[in-house]
Amino acid sequence: MKQISEICPKEKCTGCQACVNICNKDAIKIDRDELGFSYPFIDPAVCVNCGLCGSVCPNNSDLPFNLPLKAIIANASDEAEQKTSTSGGLASVFARHIISCHGVVYGCSGADGKNVKHIRVESEAELLFLKGSKYVQSEIGETYRLAKHDLQAKRLVLFIGTPCQVAGLKSFLGQECENLYTIDFVCHGVPSQQLLNDHISQYVTPRDSYSISFRKKNVRGHSHYGVFVSPSSQTETIAGRYPDDYYITGFLQGLFYRESCYDCHYARKERVTDITLGDYWDRENNCKTLKNRKYGLSMLMVNTAKGQFLFKNCQHFIDYQPGELNDFIKRNAQLARPIAKHIHYDNFKKEYLTKGFKDAAQKYLANDIKMIKRSLLISRISTIIYKLPFMKVFYKKLLANIGILKSK
């Protein structure tokens, strides 16, 4: 019998590690490329050629995608839940419900900033470890195996992750499980832990342990992007803020994602999960009826009947109003297509290998940062002036004359 040499084409591999979890011979090893992204390979000395790794790979199977049944704009009713969450706090609401039903929750934790990974949670106190956005690829480890064990034990399981991580879990399980609920979020793409660690090395010593987050809310509820590092040896948070922080700006500009992210199979309106969450920025102030909207809103897509059931059981803890799927797509481009590869992706990679993260990012993000700052300045000026009704017409004409807006 011919030895299996490839699980899936490398450029399509999302790093979900379903193949690692399915192999009971531990024949699937992990290698990392120059940028730190993990890729599985088969150890021929251990492999028994069963073919499970290839059959369980989501790239080799046809998982069902579902067109959302409902589009909803929402936030957690509890103000404290919102304030400690990235946007509307909905993931925490769903997670608390599962825990209250004696279930378990799997999600990404940034408590160990050097090793952002998926963890298993079964108490409300532990849910704090799952809060916040983590703009780096989370290590799945053996969480698929653990989730399968919980499902077989008839416990309710909620798995929260990127679309490709949820697809990996479903493909690993190989069947629909009535006691499994899945939530994904609108994903831009993922950098590697290595790139993040290289960036943070300028803030902390190698011996420091730290937690990490990428979004913070101020007292008014406004969310700020950045890299917020909380070393265990210090009380204050070290912050690199957008757009001056090279990691967060490189992330948002698509400078150093995993190769498969630029051709993502899951960047579409049809979803593989029961519920999809994402940011909802109410710039038009159309959500006046939602309590505590100033602390953040989320777009919520209910994709399946199970998603509807979960939402129904949690709706008493959620403030919400109807949304429009097409509006969500306009606001979140990755509901229609993958993010474009940065024009300097290849140049960054070469420079990173010779000069390190900081020099490479600084060089190839200089123009981006300049343009972003210019745009932010114009936005702030516009916000101030637009509060004066009689200035609106004049300001539009002024911008048109200097070539920023076209005259209508």
Secondary structure by P-SEA (a helix, b strand, c coil): cccccccccccccccccccccccccccbbbbbcccbbbbbbbcccccccccccccccccccccccccccbbbbcccccaaaaaaccccaaaaaaaaaaaaacbbbbbbbccccccbbbbbbccccccccccccccccccccaaaaaaaaaaaaccbbbbbccaaaaaaaaaaaccccccbbbbbccccbbbcaaaaaaaacccccccccbbbbcccccccccccccbbbbbccccbbbbbcccccaaaaaaaacccccccccccccccccccccbbbbbbbccccccccccccccbbbbbbbccaaaaaaaaaccccbbbbbbbaaaaaaaccccccccccccaaaaaaaaaaccccaaaaaaaaaaaaaaaaaaaaaaaaaaaaaacccaaaaaaaaaaaacccccc
